[in-house]
Amino acid sequence: MFRMTRQSDYGIVLMTQMSRQAPETVYAARDLAAETQLPLPMVSKILKALARTDMLVSHRGIKGGYSLGRPPGAISVAEIICTLEGPIAITECSVSGDGNCKQELVCPIRGNWQRINQAVLQALEGITLVEMAGPLPGSLLGLGIPGEPHGAGCAG
């Protein structure tokens, strides 16, 4: 099963929440935790990690906290995930190709996994905080296979 971690999920929630206000708005970790109903220790950890990039700016002092470092339309979901988790990879060989998989040299579908990984990465790179903060576009509401309910391709 391919699954994004809770840390990345929360990171996207926090950044989306911040993108709903004026870009210069400074948020304290405690306020963001309360607004999003997320645990303060996790919020603090995520904000510190994101502040090591140019996505967030850390402000010191009594009125300190964090603000967006770039416009919300210039920050993608993929950037947030990569910052918090590292490269996006469906399989071990999808990105690295560093020999972690014993089957890598003889795998008949490695190229296809790399192609799938690239498609997922491009999709996540194409979604910005502006889009995450807005309503779901009508064209995306029915992404299931025609004639099948959404998610019919996965058991469970």
PyMOL commands that set and color helices and strands:
alter all, ss='L'
color gray80, all
select helices_A, chain A and resi 6-19+29-36+40-51+72-74+77-85+92-94+110-125+129-133+138-140
alter helices_A, ss='H'
color red, helices_A
select strands_A, chain A and resi 56-59+65-68
alter strands_A, ss='S'
color yellow, strands_A
deselect
rebuild
show_as cartoon
